[in-house]
Amino acid sequence: MSDFGQEKTGVADKRETLGFQTEVRQLLKLMIHSLYSNKEIFLRELISNASDAADKLRFEALAQPDLLGEDELGIRIEVDKEKRLLSVSDNGIGMSREELIDNLGTIARSGTAEFLEQMTGDQQHDAQLIGQFGVGFYSAFIVADKVTVDTRRAGSDQAVRWESDGEGEFTIEDIDRDERGTSVTLHLKADESEFADSFRIESLIRKYSDHIGFPVSLHLAGEDDTKVVNSATALWTLPRTEVSDDEYKEFYKHLAHDFTDPLIWSHNRVEGKREYTSLLYIPAAAPFDLWNREAPRGLKLYVQRVFIMDDAEQFLPLYLRFVKGVVDSSDLPLNVSRELLQQNPDLTAMSGALTKRVLDMLGKLANSDDYGAFWGAFGQVLKEGLVEDHGNKDKLAKLLRFASTQAGSDTQDQSLDDYISRAKGDQDKIYYILAENYETAIASPHLEQLRERDIEVLLLTDRIDPWVVEGIGEYEGKALVDIGRSALDLPDGDGSVSQDVMNEEHKGLLKKVKRALRDRVESVNVSRRLVDSPACVVAGDEDLNPQLRRMLEASGQDVPESKPILEINVDHPLVGRLSAEPDGGRFDDLSHIVLDHALLAEGSQLENPAEYVHRMNKLLLDIDTGASDE
């Protein structure tokens, strides 16, 4: 199929010079100067078109077996470094004179698009076609100052040559050609001679077209040897029963450049209105750039086994950016460069289906011993889904893991289902506390009444947790309740009186403490949640929780003004001592110290530490003086 040195013959009796369609001239200018981010992609385009032509012939041969004959379909690439020539040839369907003009002179029509329009029903379903010949073809002019196309349609004796320098015109003439198919010869620019190097071309074939379903052979001009470069067998195209676990693992390592085995994978073929194959992996360890939300991420995209891009981010949401894998679509629409996916309903549907498949994989993994490793590596990233993907809230909620007062350690290994299974019969809520870290959470005064009544509390210490619980709202009909807020509603049966009744009984003390603290607190209440501590601070139901407030303030964001609510334990000896103290400076100092200790226990920083130290020193001196006088 070599075209080097091929001469025009006496049959060239019909030569025409034609002008490109206006859109083609615009496309050529765009592609040569800015469209392709990586000029080496031209080879992928030409091999893809050759594969398309072979696929088209294979399909038409179902109805006309004589078209195919005994030849093995394949793609041949020939390089001549001395002459700076590169040729990509196929023995596929080929083109007639009219098809050549239509396909390479305009964009409005393309051979593959016309072919697909002729198919209906099962024929279209069975047609394995890719791309649009006549679009990606123009990328050849990025590296070539002249392109020659020789072609003969299967079943025809007529062969045609198309030639152009990409400047606005092309010529068409009849030639002699012994075999059917198409040969595209690039006369490389002086500074693009690297693409006439056999080692360079071989590496590009392996990179972009290793999984083409036809053998891609490489031939060096002047030599007899021809080498098949690609594997011609895509692992994801094989039935799952024909792929071993070791083969899946090795493919993952090649795909992700990882040395460790994946935790789990899913290989699936979708047929019907949308046809695509996916092979998805969950890694065992987080990459170094996991927290860089701008880093390249996404699945490796193929269209009919032709590599399109490494990081097709449109298929999975950002919170699943750790997933590795391949998507191979039969008919996914692309833009002219094939580098960027067009937004369309099919893409949206595929994205939704692939997202659910990943979540199903994680649901399966959640029942294994490996889930702890996954959660340690990716748990905080997965939590972003509760903020970004409300449609999958229920699936995501089942995958969450927390530390809790029941577990007795800071390991996040308790699910919401675990919590519900241990809940008491009259408990209709899931209780949690937000804190800076596990130590602060487990020692919080807010836990005391719940611990006394053996009510489990989830301990939430990740920075994203305030948004996570807001995103969940409720689980299995049980509302998630922050025990750090003022309106804590515990199950019935504790025999305690209402908040209003308790406040009324101690209104004198509450009024004095509120007057002493003035603008530092919103209000002062008798606590129904404390057992061993003298006081705690809680947030109003409409206020930001303290953890979220501190986080937003640290990032420089403006937050609305709010003051905490102080709750005091009237049964605690310190509060009894405060109640017995007459009005005056000592009462005020003690009230401030009680509030400061409650803020410190919550994890807050004091606004005026020096004033706190002054009050404490004064109190200690008063105690010492009193002891000496006795």
C-alpha positions in Angstrom: 0.0 0.0 0.0 3.0 2.3 -0.3 2.4 5.6 -2.1 6.0 6.9 -2.1 7.2 7.5 -5.6 3.8 6.8 -7.1 3.5 8.5 -10.5 0.4 9.9 -12.2 -0.5 8.0 -15.4 -2.2 8.6 -18.6 -5.7 8.1 -17.0 -5.4 11.5 -15.5 -7.8 13.0 -18.0 -10.1 14.8 -15.6 -8.2 17.3 -13.4 -10.0 20.0 -11.6 -8.9 22.8 -9.3 -11.6 23.7 -6.7 -11.9 26.1 -3.8 -12.5 25.0 -0.2 -15.8 25.9 1.3 -15.6 29.1 3.3 -16.0 27.2 6.6 -13.1 24.9 5.6 -10.8 27.8 5.1 -11.8 29.2 8.5 -11.3 25.8 10.1 -7.8 25.4 8.6 -6.7 28.7 9.9 -8.2 28.0 13.3 -6.7 24.5 13.6 -3.2 25.4 12.3 -2.9 28.4 14.7 -4.8 27.6 17.8 -7.3 24.7 17.9 -5.0 21.8 18.6 -3.2 22.1 21.9 -0.9 19.2 20.9 0.1 18.9 17.2 1.0 15.2 17.5 -2.8 14.5 17.7 -2.9 14.7 13.9 -1.7 11.1 13.8 -4.5 10.0 16.0 -7.0 11.7 13.7 -5.6 10.0 10.5 -5.4 6.6 12.1 -9.0 7.1 13.5 -10.2 8.0 10.0 -8.5 4.9 8.6 -10.1 2.7 11.2 -13.4 4.3 10.4 -13.0 3.4 6.8 -12.2 -0.2 7.7 -15.2 -0.4 10.0 -17.4 1.0 7.3 -16.2 -1.6 4.8 -16.7 -4.4 7.3 -20.3 -3.3 7.8 -21.1 -2.9 4.1 -19.6 -6.3 3.5 -22.3 -7.9 5.6 -24.6 -7.2 2.7 -22.0 -7.4 -0.1 -19.3 -10.0 0.9 -17.4 -9.4 -2.4 -16.4 -5.9 -1.3 -14.2 -7.4 1.5 -12.7 -10.3 -0.3 -10.0 -12.2 1.4 -7.9 -9.3 2.6 -7.3 -8.7 6.2 -8.3 -5.2 7.2 -5.5 -3.1 8.5 -3.7 0.2 8.7 -0.2 0.8 7.4 2.0 3.8 8.3 5.1 4.5 6.2 7.8 7.1 7.0 10.6 8.4 4.9 12.9 10.6 7.0 15.1 11.7 4.1 12.2 13.0 2.1 10.2 14.1 5.2 7.2 12.0 4.1 4.6 10.3 6.3 1.8 8.1 4.8 -1.2 6.6 6.6 -3.0 4.0 4.4 -5.9 1.7 4.9 -7.7 -1.0 2.8 -11.1 0.1 3.9 -14.1 1.5 2.0 -12.3 4.2 0.1 -14.0 7.1 -1.6 -15.4 8.0 -5.1 -14.6 11.2 -6.8 -17.8 12.8 -5.6 -17.3 11.6 -2.0 -13.8 12.9 -2.0 -14.9 16.4 -3.0 -17.8 16.3 -0.5 -15.7 14.9 2.4 -12.5 17.0 1.9 -14.0 20.1 0.5 -16.7 20.9 2.9 -17.6 20.4 6.6 -21.4 20.3 6.2 -21.2 16.7 4.9 -19.0 13.9 5.9 -18.7 10.3 4.8 -19.5 8.7 8.1 -22.4 11.1 8.8 -23.9 10.2 5.4 -23.4 6.5 6.0 -25.1 6.7 9.4 -28.1 8.5 8.0 -28.7 5.6 5.6 -28.8 3.1 8.4 -32.0 2.3 10.5 -32.9 -0.2 13.2 -30.6 -3.0 13.8 -28.2 -2.0 11.1 -27.5 1.2 12.8 -27.2 -0.6 16.1 -24.6 -3.0 14.7 -22.6 -0.3 12.9 -19.3 0.2 14.7 -18.3 3.6 13.3 -16.3 6.4 14.7 -15.7 10.0 14.1 -16.4 12.1 11.1 -14.0 11.7 8.2 -13.4 15.1 6.8 -13.1 17.0 10.0 -10.1 15.7 11.9 -8.4 15.1 8.6 -7.6 18.8 8.4 -5.3 18.5 11.4 -2.7 17.1 8.9 -2.0 20.7 7.8 -0.6 21.5 11.3 2.5 19.6 10.5 2.4 19.4 6.6 2.7 22.0 4.0 1.1 19.7 1.4 -1.2 16.7 1.8 -2.0 14.2 -0.9 -4.9 11.7 -0.7 -5.1 8.8 -3.1 -8.3 6.7 -2.8 -10.4 4.0 -4.6 -13.8 3.0 -3.5 -14.5 -0.7 -2.8 -16.3 -2.2 -5.8 -15.1 0.6 -8.2 -12.3 0.7 -10.7 -11.9 4.5 -10.5 -9.1 5.9 -8.3 -8.8 9.6 -7.5 -6.1 11.9 -6.1 -6.8 14.9 -3.9 -4.0 17.4 -3.2 -3.8 20.7 -1.4 -1.4 23.0 0.4 -4.2 24.1 2.7 -4.2 27.7 1.5 -7.7 27.8 -0.1 -7.7 25.4 -3.1 -7.4 21.7 -3.8 -7.0 19.7 -7.0 -8.8 16.5 -8.0 -7.6 14.1 -10.7 -8.0 10.5 -11.8 -5.1 8.1 -11.1 -4.3 4.4 -11.2 -4.5 2.5 -8.0 -4.4 -1.2 -7.7 -6.1 -1.7 -4.3 -9.2 -0.2 -2.7 -8.9 2.1 0.3 -7.2 5.4 1.0 -3.6 6.7 1.5 -3.0 10.1 3.1 0.6 11.3 2.5 1.9 14.3 4.4 4.7 16.4 3.0 6.1 17.5 6.4 7.2 21.0 7.1 10.9 21.6 7.5 10.6 22.0 11.3 8.3 19.0 11.7 10.8 16.3 10.5 10.4 14.5 13.9 7.2 13.0 12.5 9.2 11.2 9.9 11.2 9.4 12.6 10.0 5.8 13.0 10.7 5.7 16.8 8.6 8.9 17.3 5.7 7.5 15.2 5.8 4.2 17.0 5.6 5.9 20.4 2.6 7.9 19.2 0.8 4.9 17.9 1.2 3.2 21.2 0.1 6.3 23.1 -3.0 7.2 21.0 -4.0 4.1 19.0 -2.8 1.1 20.9 -6.4 -0.2 21.2 -7.5 0.3 17.6 -9.4 -2.9 16.6 -7.2 -3.3 13.5 -3.5 -4.0 13.2 -1.5 -0.8 12.8 1.8 -1.6 11.1 4.9 0.6 10.7 7.2 0.5 7.7 10.4 2.4 7.1 10.9 3.5 3.5 13.7 1.5 1.8 13.4 -1.4 4.2 11.6 -4.7 3.8 10.5 -5.2 7.4 7.0 -4.2 8.5 6.2 -4.1 12.2 2.7 -4.3 13.8 2.9 -1.7 16.6 -0.5 -1.7 18.4 -1.9 -4.5 20.6 -5.2 -4.3 18.7 -7.1 -5.7 21.7 -8.6 -3.4 24.2 -9.0 -5.1 27.6 -12.2 -3.2 28.3 -13.8 -4.6 25.1 -13.3 -8.2 26.2 -16.1 -10.0 28.1 -15.5 -9.9 31.9 -15.3 -13.7 32.0 -12.2 -13.5 29.7 -10.3 -11.1 31.9 -8.6 -12.3 35.1 -8.2 -10.3 38.3 -4.5 -10.0 37.7 -5.1 -8.6 34.3 -7.5 -6.0 35.7 -4.9 -5.0 38.3 -2.1 -4.8 35.8 -4.2 -2.6 33.5 -5.0 -0.3 36.4 -1.3 0.1 37.2 -0.6 1.0 33.6 -3.6 3.4 33.5 -3.0 5.2 36.8 0.8 4.9 36.9 0.3 3.4 40.3 2.3 0.6 42.0 -0.4 -0.6 44.3 -3.5 -2.7 43.5 -6.9 -1.0 43.3 -9.4 -1.6 46.0 -12.2 -2.5 43.6 -13.2 -2.1 40.0 -16.3 -2.3 37.8 -16.4 -3.4 34.1 -19.7 -2.7 32.4 -21.2 -2.6 28.9 -24.3 -0.5 28.3 -26.4 -1.2 25.2 -29.5 0.4 23.8 -30.1 4.0 23.1 -26.6 4.9 24.3 -23.8 2.4 23.8 -20.6 2.6 25.8 -18.3 0.5 27.9 -16.8 1.6 31.2 -14.0 0.2 33.3 -13.7 2.1 36.6 -11.3 1.7 39.5 -11.1 2.8 43.1 -7.4 3.4 44.1 -6.1 2.3 47.5 -4.2 5.5 48.2 -4.8 9.2 47.6 -2.6 11.0 45.0 -0.5 13.9 46.2 -2.7 16.4 44.4 -6.1 15.2 45.7 -6.9 18.5 47.4 -6.0 20.5 44.4 -9.5 20.9 42.9 -7.9 22.5 39.7 -5.6 19.5 39.0 -6.3 17.4 35.9 -8.7 14.7 36.7 -11.3 12.5 35.0 -11.5 9.3 33.0 -9.6 8.3 30.0 -11.9 8.6 27.0 -11.9 6.5 23.9 -14.4 6.6 21.0 -14.5 3.1 19.5 -11.1 2.3 21.0 -9.5 5.4 19.7 -7.9 7.5 22.4 -9.4 10.9 22.7 -8.3 12.5 26.0 -6.7 11.6 29.3 -8.8 13.7 31.6 -12.4 13.7 30.5 -13.8 15.4 33.5 -17.4 15.6 32.2 -18.2 12.0 33.2 -17.9 12.2 37.0 -18.5 15.0 39.5 -15.6 16.7 41.2 -16.1 14.8 44.5 -15.3 11.5 42.6 -12.1 13.0 41.2 -10.1 10.1 42.7 -11.8 7.5 40.4 -9.6 6.1 37.6 -10.8 4.4 34.5 -11.8 4.2 30.9 -15.0 5.1 29.0 -15.3 3.9 25.4 -18.3 5.3 23.6 -19.6 4.1 20.2 -21.2 7.4 19.2 -20.3 10.2 21.6 -20.5 13.5 19.8 -17.2 15.5 19.9 -16.3 18.9 18.6 -14.0 19.4 15.5 -10.8 18.7 17.4 -12.2 15.7 19.3 -10.4 17.2 22.3 -13.5 18.7 24.0 -16.8 17.0 24.5 -19.9 18.8 23.3 -22.6 19.2 26.0 -25.7 17.2 25.1 -28.3 15.1 26.8 -26.4 11.9 26.0 -23.4 13.1 27.9 -25.5 14.2 30.9 -27.2 10.7 31.0 -23.8 8.9 30.8 -22.4 11.1 33.6 -25.4 10.3 35.8 -25.1 6.6 35.1 -21.4 6.4 35.7 -21.7 8.4 38.9 -24.3 5.9 40.2 -22.1 3.0 39.1 -19.2 4.4 41.2 -21.5 4.9 44.2 -22.7 1.3 43.8 -19.1 0.1 43.7 -18.4 2.0 46.9 -21.6 0.5 48.4 -20.2 -2.9 47.7 -16.8 -1.9 49.1 -18.4 -0.6 52.2 -19.3 -4.2 53.2 -15.6 -5.3 53.0 -12.6 -4.9 55.3 -11.0 -2.6 52.7 -13.5 0.2 53.3 -11.6 1.6 56.2 -8.6 2.2 54.0 -10.8 3.9 51.4 -12.4 6.1 53.9 -9.1 7.1 55.4 -7.8 8.1 52.0 -10.9 9.6 50.4 -13.6 10.1 53.0 -13.4 13.8 53.2 -13.5 14.2 49.4 -16.6 11.9 49.2 -18.3 14.2 51.8 -18.2 17.0 49.2 -20.9 15.1 47.4 -23.4 15.9 50.1 -23.0 19.6 49.1 -22.6 19.1 45.3 -24.8 16.2 44.4 -28.2 16.4 46.2 -29.7 13.9 43.8 -27.5 11.1 45.2 -27.9 12.2 48.8 -29.3 8.8 50.0 -26.5 6.8 48.4 -23.8 9.1 49.7 -25.3 9.1 53.2 -25.0 5.4 53.5 -21.3 5.6 52.6 -20.4 8.1 55.4 -18.4 7.0 58.4 -18.1 8.8 61.7 -16.5 8.5 65.1 -19.1 8.3 67.9 -19.4 8.1 71.7 -20.3 4.5 71.4 -17.2 3.5 69.5 -14.9 4.8 72.1 -12.1 5.9 69.7 -11.4 8.5 67.1 -11.6 6.0 64.3 -14.3 7.0 61.8 -15.9 3.6 61.2 -19.5 4.1 62.3 -22.2 4.4 59.7 -25.6 6.0 60.1 -27.1 2.6 59.8 -24.9 1.4 62.7 -26.2 4.4 64.8 -29.8 3.6 64.0 -29.4 0.0 64.9 -28.3 1.0 68.4 -30.8 3.8 69.0 -33.4 3.4 71.7 -36.9 2.6 70.7 -38.3 6.2 71.5 -35.4 8.0 69.8 -36.5 9.7 66.6 -33.3 11.7 66.0 -29.7 11.3 65.2 -27.6 13.4 67.6 -24.2 14.8 66.6 -21.7 17.4 67.9 -19.3 19.5 65.8 -15.8 20.2 67.2 -12.3 21.1 66.1 -10.9 17.6 66.9 -11.9 14.3 68.6 -10.4 15.3 72.0 -12.5 18.5 72.1 -15.6 16.6 71.0 -15.4 13.7 73.4 -14.8 16.0 76.4 -17.5 18.4 75.5 -19.9 19.3 78.3 -22.8 19.1 75.8 -22.5 15.3 75.9 -23.1 14.9 79.6 -26.9 14.5 79.7 -26.9 12.2 76.6 -24.1 10.1 78.1 -26.0 9.9 81.4 -29.0 8.5 79.4 -26.8 6.3 77.2 -27.7 8.1 74.0 -25.1 7.8 71.3 -23.7 11.0 69.7 -21.7 11.2 66.5 -18.5 13.2 66.8 -17.9 15.3 63.7 -14.5 16.9 63.4 -13.8 17.4 59.6 -13.9 20.9 58.3 -16.6 20.0 55.8 -18.9 18.4 58.4 -21.1 21.5 59.0 -22.1 21.4 55.3 -22.4 17.6 55.3 -25.0 17.4 58.0 -26.9 20.3 56.4 -26.9 18.4 53.2 -28.2 15.2 54.8 -31.0 16.8 56.8 -32.5 13.5 57.8 -31.7 9.9 57.4 -34.3 7.0 57.4 -36.9 9.5 58.7 -34.7 10.6 61.6 -33.6 14.3 61.7 -30.0 15.0 62.4 -29.7 17.3 65.5 -26.8 19.4 66.6 -26.5 19.1 70.4 -24.6 22.3 70.5 -27.7 24.3 69.7 -30.1 25.9 72.2 -33.3 23.9 71.4 -32.0 20.5 72.2 -35.0 18.1 72.2 -34.2 14.8 74.0 -36.5 11.7 74.0 -39.2 11.7 76.6 -38.8 9.8 79.8 -36.2 11.8 81.7 -38.7 13.3 84.1 -37.2 16.8 83.7 -39.3 19.9 83.7 -39.5 22.3 80.8 -36.9 24.9 80.0 -39.4 27.7 80.7 -40.3 26.3 84.1 -36.6 25.9 85.1 -35.8 29.5 84.0 -38.7 30.8 85.9 -37.5 29.1 89.1 -34.1 30.7 88.8 -35.0 33.9 87.1 -33.2 36.0 89.7 -29.8 34.4 89.2 -30.2 34.4 85.4 -31.0 38.1 85.5 -27.9 38.9 87.6 -25.6 36.8 85.3 -27.0 38.4 82.2 -26.5 41.9 83.6 -22.9 41.0 84.5 -22.1 39.6 81.1 -23.9 42.4 79.3 -23.1 42.3 75.6 -21.1 39.0 75.7 -24.1 36.7 75.6 -27.4 36.6 73.9 -29.2 35.1 76.9 -28.7 33.0 80.0 -30.7 29.8 80.6 -30.8 27.0 83.1 -29.2 24.0 81.4 -31.1 20.7 80.8 -28.0 19.0 79.2 -25.3 19.4 81.8 -24.5 16.9 84.6 -20.9 17.5 85.8 -19.9 20.8 84.3 -21.0 24.2 85.6 -21.8 25.8 82.3 -21.6 25.6 78.5 -22.3 27.8 75.5 -24.7 26.9 72.7 -25.7 28.5 69.4 -29.1 29.9 68.6 -31.1 27.8 66.1 -30.6 30.5 63.4 -26.9 31.3 64.1 -23.8 29.8 62.5 -22.3 27.1 64.7 -19.0 28.1 66.3 -16.9 25.8 64.2 -18.3 27.1 60.9 -18.0 30.7 62.1 -14.3 30.2 63.0 -13.6 28.6 59.6 -15.2 31.4 57.7 -13.5 34.1 59.7 -10.1 32.4 59.2 -10.7 32.5 55.4 -11.4 36.2 55.6 -15.1 36.0 54.9 -17.6 38.3 56.6 -19.9 36.6 59.0 -23.0 38.0 60.6 -22.7 39.1 64.2 -24.1 36.8 66.8 -23.6 36.0 70.5 -23.6 32.7 72.3 -26.3 31.5 74.7 -24.9 30.7 78.1 -26.4 27.7 79.9 -25.6 27.1 83.6 -26.0 24.0 85.7 -27.8 25.2 88.8 -26.9 21.9 90.6 -23.2 22.4 90.3 -21.4 23.7 93.4 -19.6 26.5 91.5 -23.0 27.9 90.3 -24.3 27.5 93.8 -21.3 29.6 95.0 -22.1 32.2 92.3 -25.7 32.3 93.3 -24.7 33.0 97.0 -22.4 35.8 96.0 -23.9 39.3 96.5 -24.0 41.8 93.7 -20.7 43.6 93.0 -17.4 43.2 91.2 -16.7 39.7 92.6 -20.0 38.4 91.2 -19.3 40.0 87.8 -15.8 38.5 87.8 -17.0 35.0 88.6 -19.7 35.3 85.9 -17.1 36.2 83.3 -14.9 33.3 84.4 -17.7 30.9 84.1 -18.4 32.1 80.6 -14.7 32.0 79.6 -14.4 28.4 80.8 -17.4 27.4 78.8 -15.9 29.0 75.7 -12.6 27.3 76.2 -14.3 23.9 76.7 -16.1 24.4 73.4 -12.8 25.1 71.6 -13.1 28.8 71.1 -10.4 31.4 71.6 -11.1 34.2 74.1 -11.4 37.6 72.7 -9.4 39.1 75.6 -7.1 36.5 77.2 -5.3 39.2 79.3 -8.5 40.2 81.0 -9.3 36.6 81.7 -5.9 36.1 83.3 -6.4 39.3 85.4 -9.7 38.0 86.7 -8.3 34.6 87.5 -5.3 36.1 89.4 -7.6 38.3 91.4 -9.8 35.4 92.3 -6.9 33.3 93.4 -5.5 36.1 95.5 -9.0 36.5 97.1 -9.1 32.8 97.9 -5.6 32.9 99.4 -6.4 35.9 101.5 -9.5 34.3 102.8 -7.6 31.2 103.8 -5.0 33.2 105.7 -7.6 35.1 107.7 -9.2 32.0 109.0 
